[in-house]
Amino acid sequence: MSSTELDRQKLLLGEAFENVRKKHVCVVGTGAIGSNIAINLARNGFSKITLVDLDKVETPNIGTQEFFQDQKGLQKTKALSLTLKRINENIIVRTVDSDFRNAEKTISSCDVVMDGLDSMSLRFELNLLTVKYGKDYILSACAGFSGMSAYFPAGGPCLECVFPGRKVRESSCAPGARQIGVLPETAKVAASISTVLLLTNQQSVLVGYGLNTSSMEKVRIKKRVDCPVCR
């Protein structure tokens, strides 16, 4: 992408813009949330992205995910990498066709982990890896008409600080789950804002939103001294 294509991003981020361009982002899960996030990252100047997913593009994916009819049967990571290259021909995209739990080396080599997973139980497992390797972690989750986004800077509070004992209602974007098509777009926006806040050294925040109630709530996240994961 030429410099003129990114002028608006530069105006918004100022000196932090170069920090954005240098960051290596790993998007774990390239479904409804992850595919939208990856495309937004490419449009906002991120120059190195790794995509981690083991699934292939299927017919139900077309309605909520950033894939097309002629991409059915392709690995999601491959299909999405082609789209990212169309947006920014100079972007570096690495694909890993694997479960993230078998890709620890990949996670350990990035700067920021973006969560595009489809269940809270998997997010807690990813949280363990981001704490283990000292990585910034940005979470996005959505189901039905509602969702949430949060960012956890390396060395700060983690997901277990927010939900002690993993006591949280399971939500899912997995096959068969109910979901309005526009919701992943909202999740993408929330995750992108979280990325900007993280890279401009803002405090950890969890944002929850409901499209059917036109509501949004923001909660400051604090590190728990008794957290078994990040203490």
Backbone as CSV, one residue per row, in Angstrom:
resi,resn,N_x,N_y,N_z,CA_x,CA_y,CA_z,C_x,C_y,C_z
1,MET,0.848,-1.196,0.000,0.000,0.000,0.000,0.881,1.243,0.000
2,SER,0.515,2.239,-0.783,1.290,3.461,-0.816,0.987,4.302,0.409
3,SER,1.857,5.275,0.660,1.680,6.107,1.845,0.368,6.870,1.803
4,THR,-0.096,7.256,0.609,-1.338,8.007,0.519,-2.543,7.175,0.937
5,GLU,-2.479,5.871,0.786,-3.592,5.005,1.184,-3.735,4.911,2.693
6,LEU,-2.693,5.289,3.405,-2.692,5.161,4.860,-2.638,6.515,5.565
7,ASP,-2.882,7.599,4.831,-2.784,8.929,5.430,-3.737,9.114,6.608
8,ARG,-4.948,8.578,6.501,-5.921,8.771,7.585,-5.499,8.021,8.840
9,GLN,-4.919,6.833,8.646,-4.431,6.081,9.794,-3.283,6.821,10.481
10,LYS,-2.424,7.427,9.674,-1.301,8.192,10.231,-1.796,9.366,11.050
11,LEU,-2.831,10.050,10.541,-3.377,11.191,11.262,-3.950,10.767,12.609
12,LEU,-4.577,9.600,12.644,-5.185,9.121,13.886,-4.140,8.673,14.895
13,LEU,-3.168,7.884,14.450,-2.229,7.250,15.370,-0.972,8.068,15.641
14,GLY,-0.657,9.001,14.761,0.545,9.809,14.964,1.803,8.962,14.976
15,GLU,2.633,9.155,15.996,3.893,8.416,16.097,3.671,6.922,16.272
16,ALA,2.511,6.532,16.804,2.231,5.111,17.031,2.028,4.360,15.721
17,PHE,1.859,5.082,14.616,1.614,4.426,13.339,2.773,3.520,12.932
18,GLU,3.994,3.972,13.119,5.151,3.148,12.765,5.229,1.912,13.642
19,ASN,4.769,2.050,14.880,4.710,0.889,15.772,3.740,-0.144,15.218
20,VAL,2.637,0.335,14.660,1.646,-0.550,14.035,2.277,-1.321,12.882
21,ARG,2.985,-0.626,12.035,3.568,-1.252,10.847,4.607,-2.313,11.202
22,LYS,5.267,-2.151,12.342,6.335,-3.069,12.732,5.815,-4.309,13.461
23,LYS,4.608,-4.241,13.991,4.090,-5.331,14.801,3.734,-6.559,13.956
24,HIS,4.139,-7.720,14.452,3.774,-8.995,13.832,2.552,-9.518,14.579
25,VAL,1.428,-9.604,13.889,0.169,-10.003,14.516,-0.190,-11.427,14.106
26,CYS,-0.566,-12.227,15.088,-1.024,-13.591,14.839,-2.530,-13.644,15.071
27,VAL,-3.296,-13.953,14.029,-4.747,-14.087,14.146,-5.063,-15.565,14.302
28,VAL,-5.561,-15.934,15.482,-5.852,-17.333,15.797,-7.337,-17.602,15.570
29,GLY,-7.639,-18.362,14.528,-9.018,-18.589,14.128,-9.401,-17.597,13.045
30,THR,-9.764,-18.092,11.854,-10.064,-17.189,10.732,-11.502,-17.349,10.248
31,GLY,-12.403,-17.533,11.210,-13.813,-17.650,10.880,-14.504,-16.306,10.865
32,ALA,-15.687,-16.227,11.472,-16.501,-15.016,11.422,-15.769,-13.802,11.971
33,ILE,-15.156,-13.942,13.141,-14.449,-12.821,13.751,-13.055,-12.674,13.148
34,GLY,-12.302,-13.763,13.095,-10.909,-13.698,12.675,-10.712,-13.194,11.260
35,SER,-11.574,-13.621,10.321,-11.422,-13.177,8.936,-11.680,-11.677,8.815
36,ASN,-12.671,-11.187,9.538,-12.955,-9.754,9.541,-11.812,-8.963,10.163
37,ILE,-11.270,-9.473,11.264,-10.157,-8.796,11.928,-8.945,-8.713,11.009
38,ALA,-8.599,-9.824,10.366,-7.411,-9.868,9.512,-7.506,-8.835,8.387
39,ILE,-8.670,-8.734,7.759,-8.852,-7.770,6.677,-8.730,-6.347,7.195
40,ASN,-9.267,-6.084,8.366,-9.154,-4.745,8.936,-7.706,-4.408,9.287
41,LEU,-6.951,-5.395,9.760,-5.533,-5.172,10.053,-4.778,-4.784,8.786
42,ALA,-5.065,-5.487,7.699,-4.401,-5.190,6.426,-4.733,-3.782,5.954
43,ARG,-5.978,-3.367,6.147,-6.394,-2.035,5.700,-5.812,-0.932,6.581
44,ASN,-5.350,-1.274,7.767,-4.841,-0.270,8.693,-3.327,-0.267,8.806
45,GLY,-2.648,-0.918,7.854,-1.210,-0.750,7.757,-0.344,-1.810,8.381
46,PHE,-0.946,-2.826,9.021,-0.123,-3.899,9.577,0.543,-4.641,8.421
47,SER,1.841,-4.866,8.533,2.600,-5.381,7.392,2.985,-6.850,7.509
48,LYS,2.770,-7.461,8.695,3.111,-8.871,8.860,2.035,-9.563,9.688
49,ILE,1.336,-10.512,9.079,0.234,-11.199,9.740,0.385,-12.702,9.556
50,THR,0.194,-13.444,10.640,0.161,-14.905,10.584,-1.266,-15.367,10.859
51,LEU,-1.760,-16.262,10.026,-3.119,-16.795,10.156,-3.049,-18.246,10.607
52,VAL,-3.773,-18.568,11.687,-3.762,-19.927,12.234,-5.178,-20.487,12.241
53,ASP,-5.401,-21.564,11.493,-6.709,-22.217,11.453,-6.549,-23.546,10.720
54,LEU,-7.333,-24.539,11.111,-7.217,-25.846,10.453,-8.401,-26.165,9.545
55,ASP,-9.401,-25.263,9.481,-10.624,-25.544,8.725,-10.538,-25.095,7.266
56,LYS,-11.465,-25.645,6.468,-11.621,-25.239,5.074,-12.907,-24.424,4.916
57,VAL,-12.978,-23.645,3.856,-14.163,-22.828,3.587,-15.325,-23.720,3.186
58,GLU,-16.476,-23.548,3.878,-17.682,-24.313,3.591,-18.832,-23.362,3.291
59,THR,-19.903,-23.891,2.735,-21.044,-23.064,2.312,-21.592,-22.162,3.423
60,PRO,-21.817,-22.646,4.666,-22.368,-21.769,5.712,-21.454,-20.600,6.079
61,ASN,-20.174,-20.692,5.729,-19.232,-19.627,6.071,-19.473,-18.353,5.269
62,ILE,-20.079,-18.475,4.094,-20.183,-17.340,3.181,-21.018,-16.205,3.771
63,GLY,-22.018,-16.523,4.590,-22.926,-15.506,5.118,-22.343,-14.606,6.184
64,THR,-21.349,-15.091,6.948,-20.825,-14.295,8.063,-19.313,-14.113,8.023
65,GLN,-18.640,-14.766,7.103,-17.188,-14.723,7.075,-16.695,-14.114,5.762
66,GLU,-15.460,-13.652,5.750,-14.922,-12.942,4.588,-14.385,-13.904,3.520
67,PHE,-15.260,-14.779,3.062,-14.912,-15.724,2.010,-15.952,-15.646,0.893
68,PHE,-15.610,-16.242,-0.259,-16.453,-16.122,-1.438,-16.780,-17.492,-2.018
69,GLN,-17.789,-17.523,-2.894,-18.274,-18.785,-3.445,-17.154,-19.589,-4.105
70,ASP,-16.279,-18.910,-4.837,-15.223,-19.630,-5.554,-14.076,-20.083,-4.660
71,GLN,-14.192,-19.818,-3.342,-13.155,-20.244,-2.403,-13.560,-21.474,-1.593
72,LYS,-14.748,-22.002,-1.858,-15.189,-23.192,-1.138,-14.200,-24.333,-1.351
73,GLY,-13.856,-24.997,-0.261,-12.922,-26.114,-0.339,-11.479,-25.736,-0.086
74,LEU,-11.161,-24.432,-0.170,-9.808,-23.987,0.134,-9.596,-23.945,1.644
75,GLN,-8.353,-24.088,2.077,-8.048,-23.817,3.483,-8.412,-22.365,3.774
76,LYS,-9.013,-22.121,4.916,-9.405,-20.751,5.253,-8.203,-19.815,5.261
77,THR,-7.086,-20.303,5.774,-5.893,-19.459,5.834,-5.422,-19.069,4.436
78,LYS,-5.473,-20.015,3.499,-5.055,-19.751,2.127,-5.994,-18.758,1.460
79,ALA,-7.303,-18.998,1.590,-8.286,-18.112,0.972,-8.159,-16.691,1.513
80,LEU,-7.991,-16.568,2.821,-7.901,-15.249,3.436,-6.603,-14.554,3.063
81,SER,-5.525,-15.306,2.948,-4.246,-14.699,2.570,-4.325,-14.075,1.179
82,LEU,-5.075,-14.716,0.263,-5.245,-14.167,-1.079,-5.990,-12.834,-1.030
83,THR,-6.996,-12.738,-0.154,-7.747,-11.490,-0.006,-6.865,-10.394,0.572
84,LEU,-6.053,-10.742,1.562,-5.164,-9.746,2.182,-4.170,-9.202,1.163
85,LYS,-3.697,-10.067,0.278,-2.751,-9.648,-0.757,-3.411,-8.713,-1.763
86,ARG,-4.701,-8.879,-1.980,-5.422,-7.988,-2.891,-5.555,-6.599,-2.280
87,ILE,-5.625,-6.532,-0.963,-5.720,-5.249,-0.267,-4.355,-4.567,-0.211
88,ASN,-3.335,-5.336,0.126,-1.972,-4.803,0.275,-1.001,-5.804,-0.328
89,GLU,-0.536,-5.520,-1.522,0.328,-6.465,-2.237,1.680,-6.662,-1.561
90,ASN,2.042,-5.746,-0.656,3.338,-5.839,0.021,3.259,-6.498,1.392
91,ILE,2.062,-6.855,1.817,1.914,-7.453,3.134,2.565,-8.843,3.175
92,ILE,3.135,-9.179,4.315,3.718,-10.511,4.516,2.700,-11.347,5.284
93,VAL,2.212,-12.421,4.663,1.218,-13.282,5.293,1.771,-14.691,5.408
94,ARG,1.764,-15.210,6.616,2.181,-16.597,6.865,0.942,-17.383,7.266
95,THR,0.786,-18.582,6.755,-0.366,-19.411,7.082,0.061,-20.665,7.828
96,VAL,-0.706,-21.016,8.850,-0.459,-22.217,9.641,-1.761,-23.002,9.709
97,ASP,-1.831,-24.114,9.004,-3.045,-24.929,8.951,-3.024,-25.953,10.083
98,SER,-3.301,-25.453,11.283,-3.176,-26.286,12.472,-4.032,-25.715,13.594
99,ASP,-4.356,-26.555,14.552,-4.942,-26.110,15.814,-3.893,-25.269,16.538
100,PHE,-4.314,-24.151,17.124,-3.342,-23.267,17.770,-2.591,-23.955,18.903
101,ARG,-3.203,-24.993,19.485,-2.538,-25.709,20.578,-1.354,-26.517,20.086
102,ASN,-1.265,-26.707,18.774,-0.116,-27.375,18.167,0.795,-26.384,17.456
103,ALA,0.600,-25.094,17.758,1.374,-24.048,17.077,1.977,-23.068,18.077
104,GLU,2.464,-23.593,19.192,3.043,-22.727,20.223,4.218,-21.912,19.693
105,LYS,5.031,-22.524,18.830,6.191,-21.822,18.286,5.750,-20.600,17.498
106,THR,4.654,-20.735,16.783,4.107,-19.613,16.011,3.679,-18.489,16.927
107,ILE,2.953,-18.817,17.985,2.477,-17.806,18.929,3.644,-17.139,19.643
108,SER,4.662,-17.913,19.969,5.808,-17.359,20.679,6.625,-16.393,19.823
109,SER,6.466,-16.467,18.499,7.280,-15.639,17.606,6.601,-14.330,17.198
110,CYS,5.341,-14.125,17.591,4.629,-12.914,17.186,4.684,-11.863,18.287
111,ASP,4.140,-10.678,18.000,4.082,-9.595,18.989,2.708,-9.487,19.641
112,VAL,1.676,-9.641,18.821,0.291,-9.486,19.290,-0.528,-10.682,18.832
113,VAL,-1.339,-11.236,19.736,-2.236,-12.345,19.406,-3.663,-11.812,19.351
114,MET,-4.300,-11.965,18.185,-5.694,-11.572,18.003,-6.549,-12.828,18.035
115,ASP,-7.572,-12.822,18.867,-8.400,-13.999,19.109,-9.605,-14.016,18.175
116,GLY,-9.638,-15.018,17.270,-10.792,-15.204,16.401,-11.447,-16.549,16.643
117,LEU,-11.323,-17.064,17.850,-11.842,-18.388,18.195,-13.359,-18.372,18.369
118,ASP,-13.954,-19.563,18.485,-15.412,-19.631,18.550,-15.951,-20.231,19.839
119,SER,-15.132,-20.261,20.908,-15.658,-20.707,22.197,-14.809,-20.135,23.327
120,MET,-15.430,-19.907,24.483,-14.714,-19.349,25.627,-13.703,-20.336,26.192
121,SER,-14.014,-21.624,26.166,-13.067,-22.610,26.697,-11.751,-22.570,25.935
122,LEU,-11.818,-22.394,24.613,-10.594,-22.273,23.808,-9.869,-20.971,24.110
123,ARG,-10.614,-19.927,24.395,-9.991,-18.635,24.704,-9.175,-18.708,25.992
124,PHE,-9.665,-19.454,26.956,-8.893,-19.612,28.189,-7.583,-20.361,27.915
125,GLU,-7.617,-21.309,27.003,-6.388,-22.027,26.645,-5.422,-21.105,25.914
126,LEU,-5.945,-20.263,25.036,-5.093,-19.305,24.338,-4.523,-18.292,25.322
127,ASN,-5.328,-17.899,26.291,-4.869,-16.973,27.330,-3.632,-17.529,28.047
128,LEU,-3.646,-18.821,28.335,-2.496,-19.451,28.999,-1.227,-19.287,28.165
129,LEU,-1.352,-19.463,26.853,-0.185,-19.362,25.977,0.317,-17.926,25.871
130,THR,-0.594,-16.966,25.814,-0.153,-15.575,25.704,0.563,-15.125,26.976
131,VAL,0.111,-15.594,28.119,0.797,-15.279,29.378,2.149,-15.990,29.431
132,LYS,2.166,-17.248,29.026,3.397,-18.050,29.045,4.502,-17.396,28.231
133,TYR,4.150,-16.860,27.056,5.158,-16.288,26.161,5.219,-14.758,26.211
134,GLY,4.472,-14.148,27.126,4.537,-12.701,27.300,4.058,-11.920,26.087
135,LYS,2.888,-12.283,25.540,2.364,-11.647,24.344,1.138,-10.780,24.653
136,ASP,1.032,-9.661,23.954,-0.188,-8.875,24.028,-1.330,-9.711,23.441
137,TYR,-2.486,-9.650,24.089,-3.613,-10.501,23.694,-4.862,-9.655,23.533
138,ILE,-5.512,-9.745,22.367,-6.757,-9.029,22.112,-7.857,-10.040,21.831
139,LEU,-8.895,-9.989,22.642,-10.001,-10.948,22.574,-11.223,-10.309,21.932
140,SER,-11.898,-11.056,21.088,-13.206,-10.658,20.576,-14.111,-11.878,20.571
141,ALA,-15.336,-11.681,21.012,-16.292,-12.792,21.057,-17.674,-12.260,20.713
142,CYS,-18.464,-13.059,20.006,-19.821,-12.631,19.687,-20.714,-13.838,19.454
143,ALA,-21.993,-13.651,19.730,-23.004,-14.678,19.484,-24.369,-14.004,19.523
144,GLY,-25.271,-14.463,18.665,-26.607,-13.869,18.644,-26.557,-12.414,18.210
145,PHE,-26.925,-11.501,19.130,-26.897,-10.067,18.862,-25.866,-9.328,19.708
146,SER,-25.067,-10.042,20.501,-24.176,-9.366,21.446,-22.748,-9.884,21.349
147,GLY,-21.851,-9.142,21.958,-20.452,-9.552,21.931,-19.623,-8.746,22.906
148,MET,-18.320,-9.011,22.918,-17.408,-8.273,23.774,-16.022,-8.268,23.159
149,SER,-15.222,-7.290,23.580,-13.834,-7.215,23.163,-13.017,-6.736,24.352
150,ALA,-11.795,-7.215,24.442,-10.918,-6.803,25.543,-9.472,-6.899,25.090
151,TYR,-8.611,-6.104,25.699,-7.194,-6.226,25.388,-6.392,-6.377,26.680
152,PHE,-5.395,-7.243,26.597,-4.576,-7.610,27.746,-3.103,-7.427,27.385
153,PRO,-2.492,-6.304,27.782,-1.074,-6.092,27.488,-0.204,-7.122,28.201
154,ALA,0.882,-7.504,27.575,1.813,-8.458,28.190,2.252,-7.948,29.558
155,GLY,2.209,-8.830,30.552,2.602,-8.461,31.909,1.483,-7.847,32.725
156,GLY,0.341,-7.595,32.094,-0.782,-7.005,32.796,-1.798,-8.057,33.189
157,PRO,-3.050,-7.652,33.427,-4.094,-8.620,33.768,-4.377,-9.544,32.594
158,CYS,-4.968,-10.705,32.897,-5.275,-11.669,31.842,-6.761,-12.036,31.897
159,LEU,-7.167,-12.927,31.030,-8.569,-13.313,30.942,-9.070,-13.938,32.238
160,GLU,-8.207,-14.671,32.929,-8.619,-15.302,34.201,-8.826,-14.268,35.291
161,CYS,-8.228,-13.086,35.148,-8.478,-12.015,36.105,-9.908,-11.509,35.984
162,VAL,-10.439,-11.557,34.772,-11.808,-11.085,34.516,-12.830,-12.131,34.919
163,PHE,-12.521,-13.397,34.634,-13.442,-14.492,34.930,-12.750,-15.525,35.820
164,PRO,-12.640,-15.242,37.122,-11.972,-16.180,38.043,-12.613,-17.558,38.000
165,GLY,-11.787,-18.582,37.947,-12.302,-19.939,37.892,-12.996,-20.254,36.587
166,ARG,-12.782,-19.398,35.574,-13.390,-19.578,34.253,-14.911,-19.607,34.327
167,LYS,-15.474,-18.832,35.269,-16.923,-18.804,35.446,-17.527,-17.782,34.492
168,VAL,-17.872,-18.247,33.305,-18.478,-17.392,32.299,-19.368,-18.252,31.418
169,ARG,-20.484,-17.688,30.990,-21.394,-18.417,30.118,-20.724,-18.661,28.772
170,GLU,-20.797,-19.880,28.304,-20.202,-20.217,27.008,-20.988,-19.549,25.890
171,SER,-20.263,-18.867,25.028,-20.869,-18.304,23.821,-20.111,-18.850,22.633
172,SER,-20.761,-18.922,21.500,-20.113,-19.590,20.380,-20.537,-19.024,19.039
173,CYS,-19.563,-18.970,18.138,-19.830,-18.660,16.731,-19.613,-19.914,15.898
174,ALA,-19.574,-21.060,16.559,-19.285,-22.318,15.880,-20.448,-22.715,14.978
175,PRO,-20.239,-23.682,14.076,-21.314,-24.127,13.191,-22.570,-24.490,13.972
176,GLY,-23.717,-23.986,13.517,-24.972,-24.265,14.194,-25.387,-23.188,15.171
177,ALA,-24.464,-22.292,15.521,-24.790,-21.226,16.457,-25.621,-20.152,15.771
178,ARG,-26.493,-19.494,16.540,-27.316,-18.426,15.997,-26.503,-17.138,15.960
179,GLN,-26.589,-16.427,14.833,-25.780,-15.218,14.707,-26.297,-14.362,13.566
180,ILE,-26.449,-13.061,13.825,-26.802,-12.128,12.769,-25.539,-11.816,11.966
181,GLY,-25.662,-11.734,10.639,-24.497,-11.614,9.774,-23.628,-10.399,10.040
182,VAL,-24.228,-9.296,10.503,-23.463,-8.067,10.717,-22.649,-8.102,12.004
183,LEU,-22.924,-9.043,12.903,-22.268,-9.058,14.207,-20.750,-9.179,14.124
184,PRO,-20.196,-10.062,13.280,-18.738,-10.115,13.189,-18.102,-8.798,12.756
185,GLU,-18.849,-8.002,11.967,-18.346,-6.685,11.583,-18.211,-5.799,12.815
186,THR,-19.199,-5.877,13.712,-19.132,-5.116,14.954,-17.964,-5.591,15.804
187,ALA,-17.769,-6.909,15.864,-16.651,-7.466,16.618,-15.320,-6.993,16.049
188,LYS,-15.258,-6.898,14.718,-14.042,-6.419,14.062,-13.728,-4.992,14.493
189,VAL,-14.744,-4.141,14.499,-14.547,-2.746,14.889,-14.070,-2.659,16.331
190,ALA,-14.721,-3.421,17.224,-14.334,-3.407,18.631,-12.896,-3.887,18.814
191,ALA,-12.511,-4.947,18.089,-11.156,-5.469,18.186,-10.139,-4.477,17.640
192,SER,-10.490,-3.777,16.581,-9.586,-2.791,15.993,-9.342,-1.635,16.946
193,ILE,-10.417,-1.181,17.612,-10.267,-0.127,18.612,-9.379,-0.601,19.753
194,SER,-9.560,-1.857,20.161,-8.718,-2.418,21.213,-7.254,-2.424,20.792
195,THR,-6.994,-2.720,19.512,-5.622,-2.737,19.008,-5.000,-1.352,19.099
196,VAL,-5.745,-0.338,18.691,-5.247,1.034,18.754,-4.957,1.432,20.191
197,LEU,-5.871,1.111,21.099,-5.670,1.443,22.509,-4.446,0.740,23.072
198,LEU,-4.266,-0.515,22.703,-3.118,-1.280,23.175,-1.816,-0.652,22.697
199,LEU,-1.755,-0.293,21.421,-0.521,0.235,20.848,-0.255,1.681,21.246
200,THR,-1.231,2.346,21.857,-1.011,3.692,22.369,-0.950,3.682,23.897
201,ASN,-0.679,2.477,24.441,-0.398,2.318,25.867,-1.539,2.744,26.778
202,GLN,-2.759,2.420,26.374,-3.907,2.685,27.224,-4.102,1.528,28.212
203,GLN,-4.943,1.763,29.233,-5.215,0.733,30.229,-6.075,-0.399,29.642
204,SER,-5.995,-1.578,30.296,-6.800,-2.714,29.862,-8.290,-2.414,30.064
205,VAL,-9.075,-2.726,29.032,-10.509,-2.454,29.074,-11.262,-3.603,28.431
206,LEU,-12.425,-3.945,29.003,-13.349,-4.882,28.378,-14.582,-4.096,27.954
207,VAL,-14.977,-4.250,26.699,-16.159,-3.569,26.179,-17.197,-4.610,25.779
208,GLY,-18.397,-4.482,26.324,-19.498,-5.358,25.953,-20.559,-4.569,25.193
209,TYR,-21.214,-5.190,24.198,-22.194,-4.471,23.400,-23.340,-5.395,22.992
210,GLY,-24.504,-4.789,22.793,-25.688,-5.525,22.341,-26.340,-4.790,21.195
211,LEU,-26.408,-5.407,20.020,-26.994,-4.747,18.859,-28.507,-4.629,18.971
212,ASN,-29.127,-5.597,19.644,-30.598,-5.562,19.766,-31.076,-4.552,20.805
213,THR,-30.189,-4.095,21.674,-30.552,-3.117,22.702,-29.833,-1.782,22.505
214,SER,-28.981,-1.711,21.465,-28.192,-0.490,21.188,-27.418,-0.050,22.420
215,SER,-26.834,-1.026,23.118,-26.140,-0.722,24.368,-24.657,-1.056,24.267
216,MET,-23.882,-0.369,25.098,-22.452,-0.633,25.184,-21.978,-0.312,26.599
217,GLU,-21.128,-1.164,27.138,-20.627,-0.962,28.494,-19.125,-1.204,28.519
218,LYS,-18.396,-0.349,29.223,-16.945,-0.458,29.315,-16.530,-0.696,30.758
219,VAL,-15.628,-1.658,30.957,-15.155,-2.006,32.300,-13.633,-2.014,32.311
220,ARG,-13.028,-1.312,33.267,-11.581,-1.349,33.435,-11.161,-2.699,34.013
221,ILE,-10.095,-3.257,33.489,-9.616,-4.565,33.943,-8.408,-4.380,34.848
222,LYS,-8.454,-5.010,36.010,-7.340,-4.928,36.948,-6.754,-6.315,37.205
223,LYS,-5.467,-6.366,37.433,-4.773,-7.621,37.698,-5.155,-8.128,39.082
224,ARG,-5.499,-9.407,39.195,-5.828,-10.012,40.484,-4.564,-10.611,41.092
225,VAL,-4.297,-10.271,42.334,-3.075,-10.766,42.976,-3.118,-12.264,43.189
226,ASP,-4.323,-12.848,43.208,-4.445,-14.296,43.421,-4.727,-15.053,42.122
227,CYS,-4.542,-14.393,40.981,-4.796,-15.063,39.704,-3.798,-16.211,39.523
228,PRO,-4.284,-17.417,39.274,-3.377,-18.568,39.145,-2.581,-18.570,37.828
229,VAL,-2.956,-17.703,36.886,-2.300,-17.694,35.577,-1.224,-16.631,35.469
230,CYS,-1.536,-15.381,35.837,-0.602,-14.278,35.570,0.007,-13.640,36.823
231,ARG,-0.204,-14.213,37.975,0.345,-13.602,39.196,1.862,-13.662,39.202
